[in-house]
Amino acid sequence: MTGFNRLKENFHTEGKLTKLSVNINKIATLRNARGGNVPDVQKVAVDCEHFGAQGITVHPRPDERHIRYSDVELLKPLVSTEFNIEGYPSPSFIELVARIKPHQVTLVPDPPEAITSSAGWDTIEHHDFLVDVIKTFQSHGIRTSIFVGTEAGFIEGAAKVGCNRVELYTEPYATSYPVDRASAIKPFVDAAVRARDLGLELNAGHDLSLENLRYMKEQIPWLKEVSIGHALIADALYYGLQNTIQMYLRQLRD
């Protein structure tokens, strides 16, 4: 193979790679339940990368019931792959992200009391707000992604607010997958195609697991990144963290 052809082949392969970003919120939840520093959130993040994860995701909330703002500060110099901070863009969150300057910020429409993310943005109603927030982050050189459902109008609205990526909210897919996986994936494929046509890169997350991840990757092979926390950490209780990360990576291989 010539050098030029090898370069083309490498580009083709890289374009198909879907990165696994491990959300370590649940590690912090376990630590906070007892106090002290067991398990060590920073060590787990470094271990996840050592075991093959291509990114670390955290979601600090105002009550700091899992990841604390101080955790984000400590993680910044430790994460050597890709650091993704997700959350609702409150003034304190915006200040934190602008100061830390992660590789990516993912904006979610969670109210402060939410247990977990449960919907994507209405990018039409919140257009002006999102435009301002995204401009702020992009002025700091931070890639912006916004959490959205599969509604075509909201995908189109995401393109209009100027974000770099959208992250598809995949809980409806995960819920319907055991019943009819073809029907479950269809709106997500349609949304993914629309996002691609609009020039948006694509992430996905929420309730993805060893059961349903491979099929999503097969149907949407241009996924850039999946963010997985709850299922992966739960699986690690049975299989061990290193083995679990490798199991998830195998689901993402072509």
C-alpha positions in Angstrom: 0.0 0.0 0.0 1.4 3.4 -1.0 1.8 6.1 1.7 -1.1 8.1 0.1 -3.4 5.1 0.0 -2.5 4.3 3.6 -3.4 7.8 4.6 -6.7 7.5 2.9 -7.4 4.2 4.6 -6.5 5.6 8.0 -8.8 8.6 7.4 -11.6 6.2 6.4 -11.1 4.1 9.5 -10.9 7.1 11.8 -14.1 8.4 10.4 -15.9 5.2 11.4 -14.5 5.1 14.9 -17.1 5.6 17.7 -15.4 6.7 20.9 -16.5 5.4 24.3 -16.7 8.1 27.0 -17.2 6.7 30.5 -19.5 8.8 32.7 -18.1 8.5 36.2 -20.9 10.2 38.1 -21.9 6.9 39.8 -18.4 6.5 41.2 -18.9 9.8 42.9 -22.3 8.8 44.1 -20.8 5.8 45.9 -18.0 7.9 47.4 -20.4 10.5 48.6 -22.7 7.9 50.3 -20.0 7.1 52.8 -17.8 10.2 52.9 -14.0 10.2 52.5 -12.4 9.3 49.2 -13.4 5.7 48.6 -13.7 5.0 45.7 -11.2 7.6 44.4 -12.9 9.4 41.5 -9.7 10.7 40.1 -8.0 7.3 40.1 -11.1 5.6 38.5 -11.0 8.2 35.7 -7.3 7.5 35.0 -8.0 3.7 35.2 -10.8 4.0 32.7 -8.5 5.5 30.2 -5.8 3.0 31.0 -8.3 0.2 30.3 -9.2 1.6 26.9 -11.9 4.3 27.4 -11.4 7.2 24.9 -13.0 9.8 27.0 -14.3 10.7 30.5 -17.7 12.4 31.1 -18.9 14.2 34.2 -22.2 15.9 35.0 -21.8 18.3 38.0 -25.2 19.4 39.4 -25.8 22.3 41.7 -26.3 20.1 44.8 -23.1 18.2 44.0 -24.8 14.9 44.9 -22.4 13.0 42.8 -19.6 14.9 40.9 -18.5 18.0 42.7 -17.1 21.1 41.1 -13.9 20.4 42.9 -13.8 17.0 41.2 -13.9 18.7 37.9 -10.9 20.9 38.8 -8.9 17.8 39.9 -9.8 15.8 36.8 -8.7 18.4 34.3 -5.0 17.8 34.5 -5.5 14.0 34.8 -7.7 13.2 31.8 -5.4 12.5 28.8 -8.1 11.4 26.3 -11.2 13.6 25.9 -12.8 15.4 28.8 -16.6 16.0 28.4 -18.5 18.1 30.9 -22.3 18.0 30.6 -24.9 19.9 32.4 -27.5 22.6 32.5 -25.9 26.0 31.5 -26.5 27.9 34.7 -24.2 30.8 35.4 -22.0 28.7 37.8 -21.8 25.9 35.2 -20.8 28.3 32.4 -18.1 29.8 34.6 -16.8 26.4 35.5 -16.6 25.1 32.0 -15.1 28.3 30.7 -12.4 28.1 33.3 -11.6 24.4 32.9 -11.8 24.4 29.0 -12.7 20.7 28.4 -12.5 19.3 24.9 -16.3 19.2 24.8 -19.3 20.6 26.7 -22.7 18.9 26.4 -25.7 21.1 27.3 -28.7 19.3 28.8 -32.0 20.9 29.8 -32.1 19.4 33.3 -33.7 21.4 36.1 -31.7 21.3 39.3 -33.8 18.7 41.1 -33.7 16.2 38.2 -32.5 12.7 39.1 -31.2 12.2 35.6 -31.7 13.6 32.1 -35.2 12.9 30.8 -35.6 14.9 27.6 -33.7 16.9 25.0 -33.8 20.6 24.3 -36.6 22.4 22.6 -34.1 24.2 20.4 -36.8 26.4 18.9 -38.2 27.8 22.2 -34.7 28.2 23.7 -33.0 29.4 20.5 -31.7 32.7 21.7 -30.5 31.3 25.0 -28.6 28.5 23.4 -27.0 30.8 20.8 -25.6 33.0 23.5 -24.3 30.1 25.6 -22.7 28.3 22.7 -21.0 31.5 21.5 -19.5 31.8 25.0 -18.1 28.3 25.0 -16.9 28.4 21.4 -15.0 31.7 22.2 -13.0 29.5 24.6 -12.3 26.9 21.9 -14.6 24.3 23.4 -16.6 22.0 21.1 -20.3 22.3 21.9 -22.9 19.5 21.8 -26.5 19.8 22.8 -28.8 17.0 24.1 -31.8 16.5 21.8 -34.6 14.1 21.0 -35.3 12.7 17.5 -37.8 15.5 16.5 -36.7 16.8 13.1 -37.6 20.4 14.1 -35.3 20.2 17.1 -32.5 18.8 15.1 -32.9 21.6 12.6 -33.1 24.1 15.5 -29.8 22.7 16.8 -28.1 23.5 13.6 -29.4 27.0 13.7 -28.0 27.7 17.2 -24.5 27.0 16.0 -23.5 23.9 18.0 -20.9 21.5 16.7 -22.6 18.3 17.6 -25.9 16.9 18.9 -26.2 14.1 21.4 -29.3 12.0 20.8 -31.3 11.1 23.9 -31.5 7.4 23.6 -33.7 6.3 26.5 -36.7 5.7 24.2 -34.6 3.5 22.1 -33.3 1.5 25.1 -36.9 1.1 26.4 -38.3 -0.2 23.1 -35.3 -2.2 22.0 -36.3 -5.5 23.7 -39.7 -5.4 22.1 -38.9 -4.4 18.5 -35.4 -3.2 17.8 -36.1 -2.2 14.2 -38.9 0.1 15.2 -36.9 1.4 18.2 -34.0 2.5 16.1 -35.9 4.0 13.1 -36.5 7.5 14.5 -32.9 7.6 15.7 -31.6 6.7 12.2 -33.9 9.4 10.7 -32.6 11.9 13.2 -29.0 10.9 12.6 -29.4 11.3 8.9 -31.0 14.7 9.3 -28.2 15.8 11.6 -25.5 14.6 9.1 -27.3 16.4 6.3 -27.2 19.6 8.3 -23.5 19.3 8.9 -23.8 18.3 12.6 -21.6 15.6 14.1 -23.4 13.0 16.3 -23.1 11.6 19.8 -25.5 9.4 21.7 -26.2 8.6 25.3 -28.7 7.6 28.0 -29.5 4.0 28.9 -27.2 2.5 26.3 -25.9 -0.9 27.4 -24.2 -4.1 26.4 -27.7 -5.3 25.2 -28.5 -2.5 22.8 -25.2 -0.7 21.9 -24.0 -2.8 19.0 -27.2 -2.5 17.1 -27.2 1.3 17.4 -23.6 1.4 16.1 -24.5 -0.9 13.2 -27.4 1.2 12.2 -25.7 4.6 12.7 -22.0 3.8 11.9 -21.0 7.5 11.8 -21.6 8.0 15.5 -18.7 10.0 16.9 -19.1 9.2 20.6 -21.3 7.4 23.1 -21.4 8.5 26.7 -22.2 5.6 29.1 -22.3 5.6 32.9 -25.0 3.8 34.8 -25.1 0.6 32.9 -21.3 0.4 32.5 -20.6 1.0 36.2 -23.4 -1.5 37.1 -21.8 -4.1 34.8 -18.4 -3.5 36.4 -19.8 -4.8 39.7 -20.1 -8.2 38.0 -17.3 -8.2 35.4 -14.7 -5.8 36.8 -14.0 -2.4 35.4 -11.3 -3.3 33.0 -13.2 -6.2 31.5 -16.4 -4.2 31.3 -14.8 -1.4 29.4 -13.3 -3.9 26.9 -16.8 -5.5 26.5 -18.3 -2.1 25.6 -15.5 -1.3 23.2 -16.1 -4.6 21.4 -19.7 -3.6 20.9 -18.5 -0.5 19.0 -16.1 -2.2 16.7 -17.1 -2.7 13.0 
